[in-house]
Amino acid sequence: MSNRPHWKSRIGFLLVVIGSAVGLGNIWRFPYVAYKNGGGAFLIPYFIALLVVGIPLLILEQGWGYMQKGSAPVAFARFRKRWEFLGWWVAIFITFGLMFYYSAVLSWCLGYLFFSFDLSWGVDTQAYFFNSFLGVSDSPFNIGEIRWPIFFGIIFIWFVNWAIVSRGIRRGIEVANKIGIPLLFISLIVMLVWSLMLPGAGEGVSAFLTPDLSKILSPSVWNDAFGQIFFTLSLGSGTMIVYASYLPARSRINDNAMITASANSLVEVMAGFAVFSILGYIAFVKGMPLADAVKSGPGLAYVAYPQAINNLPFGREAFGVLFFFTLLLAGITSSVSMIETFISSAIDKFGWSRKKITTVVCLIGVAGGSIFATNAGLLWLDIIDHMVCNVGMITMGFLEAIVVAWLFGGTKFISKLDKFSKFKLGKFWVFCAKIFIPLVLFVMFMADTIKNIQKPYGGYPWSALFVIGFGWLAATLVVARFFSKAKWRTDHLKKKYHDEDEALLVEVDGE
């Protein structure tokens, strides 16, 4: 029997994985992507992508962690020792790549939460954000100086994550999500109702939902739909493997994945209604076309929304606090999972103290995150985010499908999970995992590669993309190889876990 800790309850696990999936991208990316790809028509490829890639890959990752009873390095090493590096690679580029810049974005949320109390951003919200607050430089190599409010915000974000992760999965992560996720849904509902009551909200919602069927046959629309599903569910990040490894025997993996995906999509649709209600209000007040008010990413959260808040007929400060509090909650629940990905891996292999390794990781996080608090921070963030998401996570998802569906065996894998789930997938899952997922991810990777060859991403110089983007990703590969070659200090790799349901027996490869 495994002495690995378990979640206190199934609802606790579900709230944790929903918290990992629901993040800033649900609120500031999905509405924009849906709008530019045909509004209501985009929902057709979106839900197809959810069905044939999102849910199957979510089941693959949760099932792999559940069956192997370990973090990503353990899960892959138990199957074949040569694959251990893959688990370390994802744990490292998520914790020491994605989380580095994510902490800076959460620091922005924290700053704007305080600005909301007196609307400090003023009338020209774009100039305030890019010039006064970030002080964006003209080149990624022009680092400039530390923006101290952002840096102190980064320290606070890492401290909050340390306080949660260091307490373990039950007393820390599970408790935090049991509080945070219900609060997030309540905040989002209040924001949604408030937004729908504004003048012009109907026009915004109509623009969000009105289908432009002329776009549905465009390859870029389908690419965006699959990309949105992949990134919004935290796929290819190792977090689902880690979280599912703490599940007890007889867990309903298929059912859990369905609930997780449904909750995540519900948040995205709710955010779409709320965001476009506000954008419709901006267009109404300023008498401009709604298309001119639509932005994605930071432009939506820190420029368009403050503009709308400035023009609210009442409760401007309260709405600002509500919006940025909601963003902060969504970000914190996701950031915890990014850190746990590496923490769990280090504990599994080296037996290190959770509190000590969490402290070290968070201190490194503050130091590494400091580059994103400089004048060049936004530019570094953009480059590394592109590399981590479009190269690192997609490559990870592709290799996961190859290892589990082809090398381990898709039919054997799903037969063990279907046994305890009400929602059966059978041959449909096997087809998706063996054929459709690798094909889609390969096409996404090649499409992005070709686009970048034709024109450097973001208009950045090639030197910046190679030194900052590929350099950062290459460094994580080197460190991953180092960790995978290090000696095991625990007996996790040698154990046979025989769950009480007698359905799961992990045999250690003899390599």
N, C-alpha and C positions, 0 to 999 in steps of 0.2 A: 504493500500500500504506500501511496505517496504521502510524505509529511509536508507537502507544499501547502501553504495557507490557502484557504478558500474565501470567496466572498461570503458575507454574512447572509445574504438573501439573493434570490434571483432578481428582484426588483432593483436591488443595489447594483448588480452587474449591469442590468439594462440601462440604468441611469448613467453609469460610468461610461459605457460605450457610446451612448447617445451624446454624452458630454464631449467625448473625443471627436465624434463626427460633426457635431454642431459647432461651428466656429465663425470667424469673421467673414469667411467666404459665402456663408449662407445669406448674410445680410447685405453685403456690399458688392458681391459678384453675381449671384444668380439673377437678380432682377434685371441687371444690365444685359447679361448674356441672353436672357429670354427675350428682351425687347429688341435687341439688334438682330436676332435670328428669327423674327417673324411673330413675336408675341405668343398668342395662344397656339399657333402652329408649332412652336418650339417644344411645347409640352408633349407632342407626339413622339419625336425622337428622344426626348428626355426620359420618358417613361419606358420606352423600348430599351434604351441604354441601361436604365435601372434594372430591368428584368433580365437582360442577357449578359451584362457585365457586372453591374453594381452588386446585386444580391449574390450571384454565383461566386464572385471573388471575395465578398465579405464572408460567405460560408467557408470558402477555402481557407482564409486566414484564421478565422475563429476555430474552425475544425482542426487545423494543423496545430495550433497552440493547445487546444483541448486534448488532442490525442497524444501529443508528445510531452505534455505537462512541463513546459519550460518556455523561457524567453526565446526570441528569434535565434540567437546563436545555438542554444541547446536544441531547439526544435530541428534545425537543419543538421547539426552535428550528430544527433542520434540516428538520423537516417543515413547520412554519409558524412564522414569526418571532413572530407574535402569541401563540403558546402558550408562549413561553419563560418567562413569569412563573410558569406552573404548576409548572415544574421548580424554579424558585427558591423558590416558596412551600413546597413539601414539604421541600426541603433546609433551609430556615430553621426551620420549625416543628418539625421533627424534632430538629435539632441544638440550637437555641436555645429549645426548649420541652420536648419529651419528655426529651431528654438532661439538661436542667437538673435536673429532679426525679428522674430515674432515678439520677443520681449520688448523690443523698441516700439513696435506698433501698439502693443498694450500700454506702453508708457505714454504714447500719444493719446490713447483713449483716457488714461488717467488724468493727463493734463487738461484735456477738453472737458472732462467731467467737472473739474474745478472751475474752468472758464465759464461753464454754463451758469454758475451762480450769479454772475454779473455781466454775461455776454461779452467777455473780454476780447473776443475775436473782432469786434467792431463791424463796420459796414462792408469793407472790402475783404471778404473772408478768404479769397484766393491769395491775395498778397500777404495776409496775416499768416496763413498756414505755410506757404512756401518760403516767404522771406523772413518774417518776424519770428515765427516759431521754429522752423527747420533751418532757415538760413542756407538753402540749398546752393552748393557750389556749382561751378560750370563744368567740372570734370570729376570722374571717379578718383583720379589721381591727385586732385586738389582737396586733400583731407580737411584742411582748415583747422578749426578748433572744436573743443567739446562744447556741446549745448547742455549746460549743467542741469536745467530742469528736466530734460529728457534722460540724462544719465542717472539722476536721482530717482526718476520714475522706473528706470530699468532695475536699479537696486531693489526698489520696493516690489516689483513684479517677481524677481527671483526669490526674494524673502518670502513672499506669499506661497510660492511654489515649494520652497524648502519646508515651510511650516506644514504643508499638506503631505508632500511625498515622504518626508522623514518619519511620519507617524505610521506609515505602512498602508497596506491596501484596505484594511477594515476601518481602522481608527482615523485614517487620513483621507485617502482618495475616495472611498465609498461614502463616508460621512459628508465630505465636501460636495460631492455630486448630488447626494440626497437633499442637500440644502440649495445648491446652486441651480440645478436643472428646473425644479419647480418654480424657483424665483425667476429664472430666465423666461419660462413660458408665461408666467403672470405678467412680467414686464412687457413681453412682446404683444400679448393680448391687449393690454392697456394702450400701448403705442398704436396698435392696429385700429382699435375703436376710435381713439382720439384722431388719428389721421383721416379715417373715413368720414368724419364729421366736418372736415374743412371744405370751404368753397373750392371747386375745381377738382376735388378728389375723384369724382366720377369720371372725368375726362382722363385722368391718370390711370385709373383702373382699366378703363376701356382700351387705352393704348397698350397696357400690359397684356390684356387677354385677347384682343382682336387678332384673329389669325391671318397672317399674310402667307397664304398657301403657295405663293410664287417662290418662296424661299425654301420650302421643305425638301426640294430635290437637290439643293446645293450641298456639295460635299463638306463645305466649311461649317454648315449648320450641324450636320451629324458629328463632325469632329468636335465641335464645341459642346454638344450634348454629352458625348462620351467623356470628354475632358472634365466637364462639370461634375458628372457622377463619380468619376474616379477620384477627383481631389476632394469633393465634399464629404465623402465617406471615409476619409483618412486611409484609403487603400494604398498599399505599397509603402507604408510607413512603419510597419512592425508593431504598431500599438495594439491592433486587434489580436495578434498572436499572443502578445504578453498578457493582455487582459483575459483572454479565454483560457490561458494556462492555469488561472486561479479558479476555474469552474470545478464543481464536484462531479462525480460520476452521474450518468443518466441525464446529463444536461441536454436541452432541446436546442441544438445549435441552429438548425434551419429556422425554427420559430423565432429564436432570438435575433437572427439576422433580418428576418422580415420586419420585426418590430422596430429594430434599429433604423433600417432603411426608410420605413414608413414615417417614423418620427422625424428623421432628418429632412425628408421631402416636405413634410407638413410645415416645418419651420421655414423652409425656403419659400414655399407658396405664401405663407403668412407674411414673410418679409417682403415678398414681391408686392402684395397688396398695400402694405404699410408704406414702403418706399415710393411706389408710384402714386399713391394718394398725396404724399408730400410733394413729389415732383409736379403733379397736376396743379397743386396749390401754388407752387412757385410760378408756373406758366400763367396761371390765372391772375396772380397779383401783378406780375411784370408785363403781362400782355404779350408774351413771346411764345413761339412754337414749343411744344413740350420736348421735342427732340433736342433743343438747345439746352435744356435743363438736365438731360440724362448724362450721367458720368459713371465711371466704374472705379473701384478701388478707393484709394485715399481721397480722390476728387469728390466722390459721393459723400463719404462720411465727414470730411473735414472742410469741404467747400460748399457743396450744394445743401447739405442739411443745416449747417449754421445759417446759410442764407434764408432758408425756409423758417427757421426758428426766429430769426430777426423780424420776420413779417407776420408771425402768428398774432391773431387778434387778442389772445389772452394766454396766460400760463407759459410764457416763453421760457423762463428759467427752469420751471418744473419739467417741461418737455425735453429741454436740453439735458438735464440731469438724467431723466428716464432713458433717453436714447443712448447716451454714452455709458450709463450703468449697464444697459442691456448688452452693448458691445463688449464691455469689460468682462461681464459674466461669461459670455460665449467664448471669449478668448482664454480666460483662466481655465475653464474646464478642458479646453483643448490642450493648453500648454502643459498641464499636469501629465497628460498621457505622453507627450513628447519626451519629458524628462524620465518618466517611469520606464520608457523603452530601453534606455541605457542602464538605469539603476538596477532593474531586474536582471539584465544580462550580466552585469558585474557581480552581483550577489550570487547568481547561479554558478558562475565559473570560478570565482575567486573566494567566495564566502566572506566578502567584506561586510562590515557593519553598515546597515542601511543608513543610519544617521550620519556616519562619517563620510561615506561615499556621496551621499546627497549633499552634504556640506561642501565637499571638494568640487563636485560638479557645478553647484550653484555659484561658487566663487569664480570658477573658470568661466561660467556663463556671464557673470558681471563683467569680467575682463574682456571676454570675446565680444560681448554685446556692445562694448563701449565704442567700437568703430562705427556703429549705427547711430550713435549719439553725436557724431561729428557733422560738419557741413556736407560731407559727401555721403552721409548715412543713407539717405533715400536712394541714391544711385547704386551703392553697394547692395542695398536691400533688393532692388529691382533685379540686378544681375544674378545674385545668388539664389533668389527665389525662383527665377526662371530655370536655372541649372538644377536645383534640387528637385523641383516639381516635374519639369519636362525631360530631364535625363535620369536623375536618381530614382524617383518614385516609379516612373513608368518602366524603367529597366528592372526594378525590383519586382513589380507586379508581373512582368513577362516571365522572369526566371522562376517566380513562385509557381506559376501555372505549369511550367516545364517540369519542375521538380516534383510537385504533388500530383498533377494529373497524368503526366507521362511516365516519370521514373518510379514513383511510388505506386501509381495505379489509380485512375479515377474511379473505376467501378468499385474497387475495394474500399477506397476512401469514403465514398458517399453511402455505401451500404451500412457502414458503421454509424453514420450520422442519421440516416433515415429511420433507423430502428427505434429511436426515442423521440423523434419529432412528428408532430401532427402534420406538418407541411412537408410532403415528400417531393423530392426532386428527381431522383433516379437518373435515367438516361439523358434527360434534358440538361442536368447539371454537368454530366460527363462531356456532352457535346460542347457546351459553352466553355468549360474549363480547358478542354483539350484543343479546340479549334477556334472558337470565336474570340475568347479573351486574348490569347497570344496574337491572333491576327489583328484585332483592333488596336492593341497596344503597339504592335510593330508599325502599323500604318500611322498612328499618331506620332510615334517617334520619328519616322522617316519624313512625314509631312513637316514637322517642326524643323528637322535638320535641313531639308531642302529650302525652306523659307529663310532660315538663318544664313545659308550659303549665298542665296540670292541677294539678301540684304541683312547686314549684321543686326542682331536683335536690339530693339530700342534705339537704333541709330548710334550705339556706342562704338568706339574704335575697337578693332579686333584685339588690340593689345589688352584692353580692359576686360574683354570677354574671356580671353585666355588666362590672363594672370589672376583675375578675381574669381571668375566663374569656374572654368575648368581647373584652375589651380586649387581652389577650395575643395572641389569634388575629388580631385586626384589625391589631395592630402588625406581625405577621409578613407580612401581606399588603402593607402599605405598604412595608416594607423589600424585599419581593420585587419590587414594581414598580420600585423604585429600581435594584436590581441588573439587572433585565431591560432597563432603558433605558440603562444604562451602556455605554460604548463597548467593543467587543471588542478585547482586546489580543493575541489569538492568531488563527491562521487556521483554527481548528477549524470555524467555521461555513461557511467557503468551500470546504473540502476535499470532494472526492469520494473515498469509500473504496470501492475495488473489491477485494473479498476474492478470494483465489486460487481459491476454489471457483466464482467467476463467478455465484454465486446471489444475492449481495447487492450492490446498487448504490444508494447513497444520493444522490439528487438534491437539491440545495439549492433551496428555494423562492425565487422571485424577489422576495419582499416586501422 
